[in-house]
Amino acid sequence: MGGTSGIGENTAREFVRYASQPHVYIVGRNASQADSLKAEFQELNSETKFQFIQSDVSLLKNVDKVCDEIKANENKINLLVLSQGIITTKHEETSEGLDKKFSLHYYSRLRFTENLLSLLKKAGSSEPKSPARVISVLGAGLETSLNTNDLALKSNYGLRACADHAITMNTMAFEQLATDNKDVVFIHSQPGGVAGTNINRELPGFVSTLMNGLNGIGIFKPWLISAKESGERQVWSGTVASLTSGKAVLLGSKNEPTGNINKLTKLKEDGTQDKIWKHTMSVFEKICENNEKY
């Protein structure tokens, strides 16, 4: 998801490059870019089956519609890559009552995972048995303590708080899912600095122009990897046999194991993981089942 640009696009491209008879769904907003990708992917691998679903997945109800379309046509999924997101300097509430950035970085990703879990489990239990994979590309290893009285950040929103909550909630929700679903490997990865992701498209014009200019003269080059290499790394984690199920897998920018075990243990023992899970399910129930604004 988030597949028409940046890490999502390049992960799909590298998957198509190396896979046998790849069947790829791309979900995003840019239909013209999807048309270009379809032509490119067919040239890259003539066995590719490519399907595009145009949607704004900052809205959970749109996520449900996308998943309904996929489930109507597929009976299993081997790999789900979640990379939707934006960089923004402002708080923007969606029609569902969630911050747009926070929704893309956390709620939307978990809704996709929950909705498609049955198809992932079907793939993971099929012969020959090989666990299906879910990859959330965000900030593994940067988990921290949270304000559990305001997990949705309705009263305490800020860019740092949003990042802290999205990252930590991704990991703890994946821990919960991994415990209950042994046929699926849940991976939270931190890509590090990646060139050419277009993630700054939501920034104010002068800020976006400044960042593009600095990129153009190579000021960030020593700290960046190419989008192609990032895509290759996500494909590796989505296919390598050494990653096993049973607990969330946290990977750093070079696919190395990451995460503060003491911090994660504390977040479980102090009840934060349980609170995150119950909160997430309550958000889904209110918005998606009861058709209410959160």
N, C-alpha and C positions, 0 to 999 in steps of 0.2 A: 504494500500500500504506500502511496506517495511515490508511484513508480514512473512518472513522466519526467523526472529530473533527478539530478544528484545521485546520492547513494543508492536509492531504490532503482533508478534507471540503470545504473552501472552494475548493480547486482544481477538484475534481470539479463543484461547483455552478456555478462560473463557466464551465467548459468546456461544461457542458450549456446554460447561458444563451446562449452565442454560437455553438455548433457546429450544423451541419446534420446531422440524423439521427445524433446522438451515441450511441455504444454504449459503455457504461461498466461496468467491473468495479470493485467496491469490495471490498477485503479488510480485515478487521478482526475485533475480538472482540465488538462490541456489536450483536447482531442486532436489538434493538428500535430502536436508532438508525438502523440500515440500513433498516428498514421505513418509518420516518418520512421518510428521505431519498428513498426510492423514490417515495413519494406526492408529496413536494414537487417532485422533479425532473420527474415526469410532468406536473405542473401548470405548471411553468416552461417545459417544452418537450415538447409532446405526442408528438414523434417519438423521444423518448429510449427506448433499450433499456437496462435497468438489471439488473445481476446482482450478487448479494452472495455472497461466500464467507467463512464464519466460520472464523477460524483464529488461533492464537497463533504469529505468524511470528518470534518470538525463537528458535524451534526450526527448524533448517535442514531437517529431514525434513518438517516441516509446509510449509515453503516449496516443497519438491519436490512435495508432494501438490497444493498450490494450482496450481502451474505445470502439472502433468499435467492437471488439470481444464480449465484455460484452453486448453492445446494440443489437447485432445480436441475442442474446440468452435470454435477459431479457426485461421485459416491465416496471419494477419498481425496485427501490432500497430503502430500509428502513434506512440503516446505512452505511456511508462511513467513514472509519478511515484512516487518512493520517499520517504516522509516518516515512516515508522514510527520511534518513539523515545520515551524517557522521561527525566525528570529524577529522579534518585535519589541519596541520600546513602550508599548501602550497596553493597557488592559482593555480587552474588547469582549464583551459578553455576547454569546450566541443567543439565538431565539429560544434555546433550551435552558438558558440560565447558567451556563458554564463559560469560563474564560476560554477563548478560541485556542490560544497557545496551549493551555493546560489540557484542553480536550484532545487536541491532536497528539500531544506527547504522552498522554496517559489514558484517559477514558476511552477514546476511539480505539486505541490499540487493544485494550482489554476487552472491549466489546467484540471486536473482530475475533479475538482468541476464543472467547466464550461461545460465540455463535458457530464457529467452525471447528470446535473441539471434537465433535462427534466424527467429522470427516478426517481429522488428524489421527484420532484413535483408531479409526478403521484402517488407515494406511499403516500405522505402527503395529497393528496386530496381524497384518496380512503376511503371507509367506512369499519370499523368505523374510523373516522378521527383522525389521530395522526401524528403530524409533523414528517417528516423524519429528520435525523440528519447527519451533517457532523462534524467530529472532526479532527482538526489539532493539533497534539501533539508537542508543541515546547516551547514557553516561555511567555504565557499570563501574563500580569501584568508588563512586563519589557519594555513596549513601550516607545519610546523617539523621540525627534526631528530628522529629517533626512536631508541629503543633497539632496534636490529635483532636483537639477541640474544634479545629477549623480545617479539616483535611481538604475541603474544596476551596479554601482561601477566599471565602465570601467576604470576610472582614479584614483579612490581613494579607491581601495580595501585594506582591512585589516580584520583580524579575528573579531575584535570588531565591525567594521563597517558592516561586513557581518551579524553578529548576530543581531545588532540593526535594520538593514534594513529588514531582513527576519521576525523577530518577529513583528515589527511595521506594515509591509506590510501585513502580515497574518491577523492581527486584523482589519486594515482599509479596506482591501478587503472584509472581512467577514461582516463588518458594511455595506458596499455598497450592498452586496448580500442579507443581512438580510432585508434591507429596501425594496427591490424589490421582495422578494420571501417569502411570509408569510407562505407557506406550509412546509418550511424547517427551522430547527434550526441550526444555524452555531456556532459551539463551538470551541474556541481556548483554549487549556489547557496547563498548565505547570506541568509536572510530578514530578518535583524535582529530587533528586538523586535516580537512579534506578539501582540496582545490576543486573549484568548478561545481559546487553543489547548488548554487542559485538560492540558497536558503535565506539570503538577505533581501529577497524580493519584497517583503512586507515592511522593510524599514523605511523611514522618511527619505524622500528623494536625495537630499544632500548627504545623508549618512551612507546610503547605498552607493551613491556616486563616489564618495570618498573611499569606501572599502574596495570598490572595483578598481579605482585608481591605484591604491596601494598594492592590490593584487597584481595589477598590470606591470608595476615596476619591480615586482618580486620581493617586496618587503617581508612577506610572510613565508616565502618559499622554504627556508630552512626548517620550518615547523609543519609543513604540509606534505601529505602524500597525494598522489593523483587519485581522481575518482575511480579510474580503472582498477588501481591496486586495492582501493577500499572495497570495490565490488568483488574482486577476487578473494579477499579475506572473508567477506560475508559468505560467499559460496563455499569456501573451505569449512567454515564453522557449520554450515548447513548440510554438509555431506560427510565430514570426516568421522570415522567409526569410533575414535577414542573418546568422544564426548558421550557420556552416559546419562540416563534418566534418574529420577529419584530426588533430585534437588536442583535448584536453579543454577545454571552455569553462567558465571560472570567472566567476561573476556575483555582484556585491555586492547589498546590500539594496535598491538602486534599479535593479537590472538593469544596472548599469554593469560593465564589465570589471574584474576584480580579480585579485590574485595577485602574489606576488613572483617575478618571472621568474628572478632570480639564485638564489633559494632552490630553485625547482623544477628549474632546470638542475643545481644541485649534487646534488639528490636522485637525479637520473638518472645523473650522472657518477660518483657514489660507490657506485653499485650498489644504492641503497635501493629504487628502483622494481622492479628485478628480484627483490630479496629479498621484497618485499611480494607480488608476483605468485606466486612459488613457494610462499611461506607460505600464501597464500589457497587455492591449488589443493591443497596438502597437507591443509589443514583440511577442505576439501570431500571429498577422497578418504577421509580417515579416518572422518568422521562419516557421510557420505551413501553412499559406495560400500562401505566396509568395516564399517559399522554398529558403529563403536567410539566410545568417549568420547575427546574430545581432551584 
